[in-house]
Amino acid sequence: MQYEGQLAKAECSQPFSVLGPVYNKNGAEVKVWYPGATAITVIDAKSKSPLGRLSAVESSGLFKGQVDGVNPDTGYRYIAELGHEALEVCDPYQFQQDAYHAVHFIDHQPQNLYRQAGAQLVTVNVGGESVSAVRFAVFAPNASAVSLIGDFNCWDGRCHPMQKTELGYWVLVIPGLKAGERYKYQLKDAHGHQLPHKADPIGFSAEQYPSHASRIYDHAQYEWGDAEWLNKAASSNKYQQPMSIYEVHLGSWKRPRDAQQRYLTYRELAEELVNYVLEMGYTHIELLPISEYPFDGSWGYQPVGLFAPTSRFGSPDEFKYFVDTCHQAGIGVIIDWVPAHFPEDGHGLARFDGTHVYEYEDPRKGWHPDWNSCIYDFGKQTVRQFLVANALYWLEHFHVDGLRVDAVASMLYLDYSRNDGEWIPNVDGGNENYEAISLLRWMNEEVYKQFPHAMTIAEESTSFPKVSRPVFEGGLGFGFKWNMGWMHDSLHYIAKDPAYRVYHHGEMTFSMVYAFDENFVLPISHDEVVHGKGSLIGKMPGDEWQQAANLRSYAGFMYGHPGKKLNFMGNEIAQASEWNHDSSVDWSLLQFDKHAGIQRLYRDLNALYKYYPALYEGDHDHGSFSWIDHENADQSVISFMRKATGSEQQVYVVSNFTPVPREQFRLGVQRAGKYKLVLNTDDRVYWGSGYQCEKQFNATPVSWNNQPHSIEITLPPLATVFIVIE
């Protein structure tokens, strides 16, 4: 028969036309493919009694014969004899309709992809009984053949050829497989050349090097305990809530004491990291990408398994446990999501079926020179569904509270990091990637439609308009945007010797020109403490005391400034060295008063920030902010007032960015009454100088700073103070 050679060479694309039953009035003609078998006997699925022996077709591994008593309602099994061994098998090729079911509605809505494709645990009817099975579906439209391989067939690509469908998906149902079993796909390109074995693009669980295999996983096993958190999140306005984010790289936050264990596990982190975040008063944890990735040094930004939490730290259920524990402790979880690019690793998405299934074909659009990675084809509908489905997947199955979307600027612009002649203009001759813009809008619409309590956060560094405005208003639809302008300007300023800050005063005040154009997050992220940039405290000028004082005053300014807050791990203890993904945060520094004091400051700033609604309710409302004095460049003093939206509460923030104390400093205030100092970054408990200053002030009817009243205060050197009316 013409298919024998194809089956033997793993080149058959239509096994349903060759294998399995063809029913007739007496039973069925059954064809079985089992390489290495010497005999095949078909048996009753329920009673296990023999129904007929199949004849071998030469010595190819193909067997066929008429078997009476077999019908579609009962199905059948067979006994495969292999020398001295006999194995009972439930023939996968009798479940053709069950296999086709995977692709009937797969493109009707994005979440159908992870509900239908990949390895889905299902049941099939065999002998009137429900039998556990796994339905596989993988998209490889230009492959000439695809086989399922795994431990269950000794990774032999001849054993389980998959059926190609009109939609470009390859499907097969295999009874008897269970969660935890390993598998991959063996593909041959359009010319019959075998490709590297591929992990499942929709794989829910994955192994590390060297196998990089996918694992069958059951999402229904884990029992969540975070209903209270989800209900609370659904009824709260995230824009008017405090958000102080602790950004973490799980592999280097803290290394385990056990030298034989490379990383803390998700379960260990659920205890140690969650307790630390609670103690420090952060509201959210943001994780650098945890989708499976092959190279540690990418920090997760070169993901291969977008649907699988990295197994470096444990199983998918253990990651769910981590998120669940966070929620039960009142902590939100944001994950870094990378839809911009992916690596060329052979087991991944690159040239998946020998063609550019996931990436743009033209390297001027499909190759990223900065990261040596492939760029998704944002105009291809299957790729668009893949990415939008992935965003929804993390929200549905892992209950994460938000997605920080990496490298949005690289998606928006066709000429991003490219010279003339290295990029292709859009249809209008411009540099905007209309396909990526459309994708991001669709993604955001789907997220907020299906998970209104969640949030999306854009890492976007340009002046692209309305990034965090709804799609119906012409925006990209993100909930928040990182304020990269504030970050660069303020870090540039604080790195200057105080003597020269008079000439750079605008770098600290300019951000308020655009502070309410977007829903901003103020980030001091991992990107600012790597690649030779040094640590946060290492950016500060002066001697040891001045460096610490500059860091403290800067932290105070950040917590007073409009916008949600984000700090990368290690910043809060003034880690001296820049971040190294191969080693832990240097927690030993906390034995020194300087570092312990700065840690206490961050803890107290978080507490202050959450206690006074004036510091967060109006983060995105220009009416919540008033300058007191933004022109005092000569003294390098900045003062402003934050006002609550739901009350008359006011908080005055004053930063002195010189090492010179300011005695009898007059500050304009709106109201008469008694005022008090509620936090001073120069306090001795923060390893400050403890410069003597008043704690309480009486406002006098002396007009100052265009305010009807004023108070007289002492500004400590290199310090930020917070003052409220009693």
C-alpha positions, 0 to 999 in steps of 0.5 A: 500500500502507498502509505506503508513507506510514509508511515515507516518514514514518519511522513504520513500527513493523513493517518485517519485515511489509513489507520483505524476502523472503517465500519461496515454492516458486520463490524469494521475493517481495522488497520493498526500501525505498530512498528516492531509488533509481530502480531495484533489481536483486536479484543472487545473493549469491555470484556477483553475477549478476542474479536479477530487477528489482523494480518501483517502487511509485509514487515512494515508494522502495518496490520489490517483485517476485518473484525466482526462485532466492532461498532462505533458505540463500543470501540475496541482495543488490541493486543500487540505482541512484541517478542516475549512481551504483549501490550494492550493498547486502546487504538488512538485512530478510532477517535477521529471525531474526538480529535477533530473537535479540537479545531472546530471553533478554535479561532472563534475567540482567543481563549479557545486556543488554550482551551482546545490546542496543546495537550488537553485532558479529555475523556473518550468512550471505550466499551461504554465506559469513559476513559481518560485521554489526551487530545493534542493539537498543534499549528504547523500549516506548512509541515509535510508531517507531524508526529507526537513523541514522548516517553510513552512511545520511546520518542519514536516519531514513527509511532503516532503520526498526527492528522493534518486539518484544513486549518493547519492544525495537526490533531490526535487523541491518545487514551491512557496518557496522564498529567505529568507525562513528557512529550514533544512534536517531531515535524518535517518541513514541506520538503520532508526534512526533519526539524529539531524536536519542538516543544508544544507552543501551547504547552502548560508545563515544561522541563529545563535543559537538556530535554526542554520537553513539554509536560501534560498538565491538569489545570483542574487539580489546584484548589484556590483559596483567594475568593476574598481577594478576587471579590475585593479586587472586583469592587475596587478602583485600582487608580485610586488605590495605593500601589507600591510595587516590589519588582523581583527576579525570583532566581536572585532575590534570595538564594537557598541555604541548601548548597545543593538547591540552586533556587528557592522554590515557589513554595519557599518564596510563598513563605519568605518573599511574601513575609518580607513584602508584608513586612516592608508594606508593599502592595504588589509583587511584580515578577520578571518574566516567569514564562518558560525560558532556556537561558538564565541570563535573559532573566526571562525576556527570551521566553520559549514556553509562553503558557508554562510557568518556568519549572526552575522554581517548581510546578505550575500548581506550585506557582498557583500556590505562590499567587494564592498565598500572595492574595491571601496575604493581601498582596497583588501579583503582576507578571512581566509579559513579553509579546515583542520577540522570542529567541531562535532556540531550536525547540521553540517557535522560530521557523516552527514548521520550516517556515515563518509561522510566528515571526515576520518573514522579512528580517527588516521586520522579523529580526530584532538587532538589539536582542538577537531575537525573532519578532512576532508577525503582528499582522497574522491572525493566528499569531494575534490569537496566540498572543491575546490568548496568552495574556488571558491565560495567565489571568484566568488560570493563574489569577495574576492581577496584572501584566507589565508588557515589555518593550512596547516601544519596540512593537510600535515603531518599525524603525525601532533601533534600526538605521535607514534602509534597515526597516520597511515603512508602513502603507502610509510611508511612516514608521508606525507598526499598524499591526502591532498597534491593532494587536495591543488594542485588541489585547487590552480590550479583551483583558479589560472585558473579561477581567475588569479587575486586572490591569495592563502596564506598558513599558513604553519610553516614547511620546506615543499618545494615549498609551493608557487611554481607552481604545474607544478614546483612540488610545492603546487601552493600557491601564498604566504606563511606566514614566520613563521620562521622570525616571531618566530625568530624576536619576540624571539630576540626583547623580549630579554633585549638589553644587551643580543641581542649581543648573538642572532644577528643571529635570525634577520639575518638568515631569509635572508638565505631563504627569497627568497625560497618562496613568503613570507608574514611577519605576526604578526598575532592574534596567537601571541597576545592570549593564554597568549602570551600577546600583541605585546608591552607587549613582549618588554623589559624595562621600558615604554619608552623602550618598545615603542621604541623597538616596533617602531624599530621592526616595522621599521625593519619589513617594511624594510625586504623583504616580504609582511606585515601583522599586527593584529588589535591593534598592530598599537596602541600598545594595552597593553592587549592581544587580547580578542575576547569578547571585542573591541580593546582599542581605548581609548588608543589613548588619550595618546601620546604614543599610538597615536604616535605609530599609526602614525608610522604605518600610516607613515610606510604604506605610506613610503612602498607604496611610494618607490617601492624599498620596495616592487617590489623585495620582492621575488627577491634576486637581490633586497636586499643587506646586508650592514652589518649583522655582527655588533652583538657587537652594535646590529646594522643591515643595508641593502639596498633595490633596485627597480626592475624597476628603480635605486631607493635604500632605506637603512634601519638601525636598532639600537636594543640597547638604546645606540645612535651611533654618527658618525656611518659610513654606506657604500653606493653604490653611490656618492651623497646626501642622506636624512633621510626619516623616523626615528622611534625615532622621537618625533611625534612617542613618540620617544626621538627625539634624535638629528640626521642629516637629510641630508648626503653627501657620501664620497669616503671612502670605508666601509662595502664593498661599494665604498662610505659611509656616516656618520650618527647618529643612535638614540637609539632603532630606525630604520631609512630609508635613500634614495639618493636625 
